[in-house]
Amino acid sequence: MKKLLLPLALAAAVLSTQGGDLVNQLAIQTWTLRNLNFQQTIEFAVKHGIKDLQVIGNHIDPNASQEEWSKKKAALDAAGLRAYTFGVAGTSTDKEKNRRLFEFAKFMGIRLIIVEPGDFSIWDNLEALAKEYDIKVAVHNHGLKSLYGNPAVVKQIIQHRDPRIGVCMDVGWITSAGFDAAKVYRDYNGRVFDLHLKDKRVEKTQGDDVSFDTHIGEGQANYKGLFAELHQSGYSGRLAIETDSGDFAKNPNDFVAKAKAFVDAQGKAPLK
C-alpha cells in the first residue's frame, strides 16, 4: 500500500504546482520606489522578499560609466537581487544611440528591455539590435491618447517582427482605456513578456474621463480573468508591482504589502 501511495502523492504534488503560484513571479517596477535612492530600493526589496527588479534610470542609469554599473550590479548580487529588466527606456531614431542601451543590458545580465518609442520608425533599429544582442524588447502602453494605448495598434507593430519583439502589458492603463485585461493578454497570443501589476478606476466627468490608481484588486481591472489566462497559458514572465500614484509612492510599504497579499490570495495555480 505504501508503494502505491508514494507515486500518487508525488503526482498530486506535481499537478498542484503546474503553472505555479503567481506570487512566486512577483517583481517590482522601481518607479513605485521613486522616492527612494538605490540603496534604499535594495533594502526595500529585501524586506518584502522580492528578488526581481525592473529598474528605472533614477536607480541605475544606462548612460553612466561601466564602473558605476559594476558597483550597482555587485550591490544587487550581494543582496540576492537582480535587475531582470530596465524601463521604460528612452529610445532614438539613431540606432547607435540605442546600442548603448543594449550594451548596458548585456553588462547587467538583463534579457528584456521595456520601451515606448515616440516614433514608429524606431522599431526597425530596435528589432535589428534585439537580433544582434539576442535581447528581447517589449513595448509598454499608456492610455488611449498615447501611441500604444490601443492593443490593436500594438498587435500591428509586433505581429510581423522578430519573436524577440513583444509586449509589456500595463494592466492599469489597459483597464482605464476601457479594455479587458484578460482578453487583451489572450489576443497577444504569447507575445506578452512582462506585466505591470497595476489597477485603476475610471470616473466620469463632464469632460474627459479621469482614471485613478487603486490598490491592486480594488479597481476595475479583471484580475480574476487575467490570472486564469496566465495559468492557462503557462505565463513565465514577471508581474512587476507598480503605481503611478504619488500618494501610494509616499508609502510604498503598504502598497506593495497589499499587492503581494492580493496575488497570494487570488493568484494560486488551480488544481488539475
N, C-alpha and C positions, 0 to 999 in steps of 0.2 A: 504493500500500500504506500509506503514511504517513497518507493521508487517512482510511483505514478504521480504522487503529489508534487514532487520537486519539479518535474518538467512543466506541470500545469502552473505552478507558482511563477516559474521563470517566464512562461508565455504571457501570463497576466501582467507581469511587470513590464515586459516589452510593449504590450498593447497599450498599457496605461500611459506610457511615455512617448508614444508615437506623436510626432508633431511638436511635442514639448510644451511646457507651460510658458506662456508669452512673457511672464515676469522675468524669466531667465534671459530674454532677449532685450531687456530694457537698457537704454543708454541715456545720455543726457546731451542735449544741444546746449553748449555753454553760453549761448545768448541768454538763456534762463539765468545764468550766473554773471551777467554783465556788470553787476556792481561789485564783483569780487575780482581780486587780482589772480595771477596764475597760481601762486602757492595756495591761496585760499580756495581756489577751484579744486585743486588736488585734494585738499583736506575735506572739502565738502563731498566729493565723490567717494572717498574712502569711508566717510561717516555713514553715507547712505548705501554703501555696498554696491555701487555702480562702477563697473570697471571700464566701460567703453564711452569715450567722449567724442562728440562731434564738435570740433573746436572752431572758434571764430578768431579773427585776426587780433582782437584785443588780448587774447591769451597766447597764441602762437602766430607770429607774423611771417607769412610766406616770403616777404621781402627782406627779412632780417638776414644776418650772416649765418653761415653754417655753424659757426661757433655757438651762436645763440640757439639754433635748432638743436645742436648736440646737447647743450645743457638742459634744455627743456625735455628732450626725449629721455635723458638719463633720469631726470626727476620723476617722470611718468613711470619709467621702468622700475625705479626704486620703490614706488608706491603700489606697484602691481596694476597699473592702469595702462591704457593705450589710446592714442588718438586714432580711431578707426577711420575717420573721415574729416574733411575740412569743408566749411561752407557757412553761408552761401558765399562763394568766391567771386570776386570781380573778374571779368574777362575782357579781352580786347580783340579787335579785328586783326591785330598784329599777332601772327602765330608765335613769333619768337618771344613776345612778352608773355604769352600764355605758357610757353615752355618752362618758365621759372616756376610756375605753379606745379607742374608735373615733376620737376626736379625736387621741389620741396616735398611733394607727396612720396616720391621714391625714397628720399633720405629718411623720412619719418616712418616708412613702412605702411603708408596709407594706400589702400587699394581702391578707394572711391572718393571722387571729388564732386561736391554739390555746387551747381551753378544756376544762374538765371540771366543768361545773356540779354543785353539790351538791343541786340541786332541779330536777326535770324541768320545772317551770313556768317556769323561767328561759329556756327555749328560745323562748318566744313573743316576749319582748322582744329577744333576741339576733337572731332572724330579722328582726324589724322594723328593727333597726339595720343589719343586713347589707344589707338592701334600700335603706335610706336613704343609706348611705355607699358602697354598691357595693363592699363589702369582704367577702371570704369568711371563714367561721367553720368551724373543724374541731374535732370532738370527739376528745379523746385518751382512750386506755384504759389502765387499770392492770390489776391481777389480777382474778380471778373474784369476789372479795369487794367489789370496787368497783362503782359503779353501771353502768359501761360495760365491765365485764370480759367480758361475753358479746356476741359480734358480732351475735347475733340482736336483742338489745336496741338496739344502735346502729342497725341497719338499720331497726328500727321507728320510731326517733326521726327519722331523716333522710329516709325514703323519700317522705313526703308534704309535705316542706318545700321551700322555695325552693332552686334548684340551687346557690346560694352557700353552703348548709349541707352540710358533708361530714365527712370523717374524717381525723384524723392518726393513722395506724396505727403503734402501737409494736410492732415485731416481737418484741422480747424478751418483753413481757408477754403478747402473743398466744400465743407459744410456751409460756411457763410455765403458762398457763391450759389447755394441752392441745389447742390448735387449730393447724391447718396454715396457716402464713402465706400460702402461695400460694393456697390455696382461699379463705381469708378475703378476700384482696385481690380475687380474681376475683368473689366474691359481692357485694362492694360496688359492682360494676358502674359503674366510672368515677367514683365519689364519693370516692376517696382523693386528698386534696390534698397530703398530706405524709406522710413516713415517718420514724419514729425508728429509725435503724440501730443495733440493739442485739441481743445474743444472751444466752441464758440456758440453764442446765441445771437439771434438777429432781432432787432427791434424795429418796428415800422415807424417811420416818421413822415411828415408831410413832404419832405424832400427825399434824398437817398436813404435807403435802409442803412442802419448802423449796426455793426457787429461788435460784440464784447467777448473777451476771453472769460472762460469759467474754469473751475477746477475740472480735471478730466472726468468725464462721465456725468457732469452736471449740465452740459449744454445740449445742443441739438444733433450732435454727431451720432451716427448709427454705429456705435461701437459693438453692440451685440452682433449685428450682421457682419461687420468688418472682421471681428475676431473669428467668427465662424469661417469666413473666407480665408483668413490667414492659416488656420488649421487645415482646412480642406486642401489648400494649395501647397502646404509644406513650406510656407514662407520662412526663409532662413536669415533674413536681414535683421536690422535693429529697429527698435521703436524708441526714437530719441525724444525724451520728455522736453517740451518747450512751451514757453509762454511769451506772448507779445505784451502782456500786461505789466506796466510799470509798478503797479501795486503788488502783484504777485512776486515780481523780481526783487522787491524790497524784503520779502520774507520767503526766499526760495525753499527753506527747510520745510515749511508747512505745505507748500505747493507740491514739492517732489514727494514728500511722505504720503500725501493723499493720492497722488498719481500711482505710486507703487502699490498702495493698498487696493485701489480700484482694479488694477491689472491683475494683482494677486487673486482677487475675488472673482473677477469676470473672465480672465484670460487662460483658465486651465484647459489643458487638452481634453477633448471629450473621450470617454472610454469607448473602445471599439467593441 
